Amino acid sequence: MIILRTQMVGTPCPVVGCGVSLTPSGRAKTSRKVADSAATVEHIYPLRLGGLHCLSNVAIICHACNQARNRLLSRHASKNDICRHYWTISLMDSMEHLLQIFYWEFHAEFLANKAEAQQG
């Protein structure tokens, strides 16, 4: 997973609507805070819900998207299947139209969570 994360540095975060170029993971030089653009490993189907720690179940995304997604999953714990389907689709630019039709509420909340994570 570390090699995959390293290979993704310099590429855009794959989350629809993000567009941040991924940077090496780790702490920002000026603070203890992890940089919002740091490449992180995110499990598409969370480990705590029975997801596997394998390449087919991970995505390399920016730290801000990772935090926003975790907040979304926490707020909608009873809707984990919906969140999992939304998350899979949100990682594919070609599926953006499905986000707008079926998951716009989740995506709007996700983007708001991301903005909140970047501010504080």
Salt bridges, closest charged atoms under 4 A:
ASP36 OD1 - LYS33 NZ 3.32
GLU42 OE2 - ARG69 NH1 2.62
ASP81 OD1 - ARG84 NH2 3.22
GLU109 OE2 - ARG75 NH1 3.67
GLU109 OE1 - HIS76 NE2 2.82
GLU116 OE2 - ARG71 NH1 3.71
